[in-house]
Amino acid sequence: MTDRPILFSGPMVRAVLSGRKTQTRRVVKPQFFVQVADVRLNASGEWCGHANGEPGIRRGWRRCPYGAPGERLWCRETWRPVMESWRGYVEYAAGGENLNVTSDRLESLRRLALRFPGARKDRHSEAWRPSIHMPRWASRLTLEVLGVRVGRLQAITEEDARAEGIPRNDIGRFLPPYPNTAGWMHALDAFPGWWDAITGRRPGCSWEANPWVWVVSFRRLP
């Protein structure tokens, strides 16, 4: 079974850890042709776009880079290696339990951590490293893919928006990614702000652009 990496921001890592996030949307690359009105799965596990008004005419084939139901994803997040005397572990910017490193990975961790001495004499840690540079052995989260489909970003439902793990305040309102607001009653109102804050800066990927996206449902493995 192939384990595939997937990147998550700090807030979304915390949502996975808490059990709130069981779904993620990722932009299809490259996008389907503009004539495509419907996307369907074929017997080979590829998604093909069907042109509007042209029955049987297929335009573009895409295989989901996040696997298929039953396969696994491992999460990449912002991290740093830490050494304290003989013990080594991985620290995560999103908080939560740190990962103690097994003996077969200790030397890898030591080579990373000792390059940047920390403030304490008995502790050495490297600066925070981007999620894209996290190796498989440093990941603390493994997910099982439960379902994959393709759709337009703006086709998201209230139920799906809740499954995306948007944080809530003490009175149950869904919070946007910026402070000093009372929040919204519906996750669907909060989702566009989160999407644009995390993904929307890339050309053609904003909420307003309404790109085709992979919709991946998953569960966290113990």
Secondary structure, 3 states (H helix, E strand, C coil): CCEEEEECCHHHHHHHHHCCCCEEEEECCCCCCCCEEEEEECCCCCEEEEECCCCCCEEEEECCCCCCCCCEEEEECCEEEEEECCEEEEEECCCCCCEECCHHHHHHHHHHHCCCECCCCCEEECCCECHHHCCHHHCCCEEEEEEEEEEEHHHCCHHHHHHCCCCECCCCCECCCCCCCCCECCHHHHHHHHHHHHCCCCCCCCCCCCCEEEEEEEEECC
